[in-house]
Amino acid sequence: MKRRRRNKGGTKFYMMMSVLCLAILFVGYSYVYNMSEKRKEGQEVTTISINYNGEDENGEQLSALDKMMSYFNIFLEKTFNENTEGSDDSEEKQETDETSSQDGKIVETNDDKEKEVFKTIDSKTKNEKPLEIYDESKENIEDVEKTVYLANNRKEDFFKIVESKTSRSSGPRDLFLDAASINENLNLIIYHTHGTESYYPDEGSNYRSLDEGKNVTGIGNIVASNLEGNGINLTHLQEYNDYPDYNSSYANSNYAVSQILSNSKKNLLIDIHRDGAEENSEYEAVLSQVKTTYINDRAAATCTLVVGDKNGNYEQVKQTADKLYAIAEEMYPGLFRKIIVRPGAYFNQYLSNQSMLIEIGSSLNTLDEAQYSADLVSQVLLEYIDEISK
């Protein structure tokens, strides 16, 4: 019987290939690890450019090797992001727009820094440690580079300083609203992503309250009542989207508004907030200079329109804000500060081209000042509605 010969050459070949693969794996791992360590230390790290769509700059399909290197670099990018995200020293507080897609899908962020925001919201409790005041003009979006707005730049970039008392130039005009026609073509929704925001001197609960007699939801009641008093049909969503889970505020308001959007009418969406600043901060010092204006010899809380520039319909939303701002300047000069365009933000404004985020007053304003401004804003909105219905 013949004895089977062993394939000694084949065995040696596979052993050599195994050793070679292990060596390549070790070298690759060492390479990635060293680059990661350099990146952590802030050193410049250059790698092959990342390509996500499988095509080169000329639109031609990449080779198998190029694709493999692109995937390798995507892995590196994710690794570096994970190691550096936590080291951002931005002074901006979380005002996260959890709804970060324009296809209607709600994507909540994973930042858990403020999970306990409302643990001590009880407005009757004065002895517990105050909660941090949030400033919704500041926002962190996970998939964009964070931008730090220094307090000394805010005055120039964001606010119009009203040095002297002003009176309205023309005031409300006699409107002959065709309410029936407007209601037939307009779906007006007023809502509050942060409905618990309250006003001075409600500092014992860190300017957060579930009492509509103190918070921005109550301010929305005034606006809604004034519009309805002029025959305008609307829906006022009064649920607290920021309580008990503050981090889900924008996801909650997105879902609520999406349920009542119209496919046949123009959707006018008004998200009413109030501005805020950290106590003893430079921003608070700036805000204190512009928090009020005088209209007809009465102090009114100044207001702001905020627009997110990451929406696909940004230009249309900005035009909506520009139009409302122009009407306000004609009727009540100084009532509105300059429009804020927030880089990398959505604010759910992709839901309609007629989306507004209006901050009526701030945590430095009294409730009386905010209520007066709510009446003035109502008049401005009536003029705006009349304009867009023509």
Secondary structure, DSSP 8 states (H G I E B T S, - for coil): -------HHHHHHHHHHHHHHHHHHHHHHHHHHHHHHHHHTT---------SSSB-TTS-B--HHHHHHHHHHHHHHHHHHHHHGGG--------------SSS--------TTTTTTTT--TT--SS-------TT----TTS------HHHHHHHH-----S----SS--------HHHHHHHEEEEEE-TTTTBB-BTGGGGTTB-S-TTTBHHHHHHHHHHHHHHTT---EE--S-TTSS-GGGHHHHHHHHHHTT--SSSEEEEEEEEEE---TT-HHHHHHHHHSEEEETTEEEE-EEEEEETTSTTHHHHHHHHHHHHHHHHHHSTTSB---EEETT--TTGGG-SEEEEEEEEETTSBHHHHHHHHHHHHHHHHHHHHHHT-
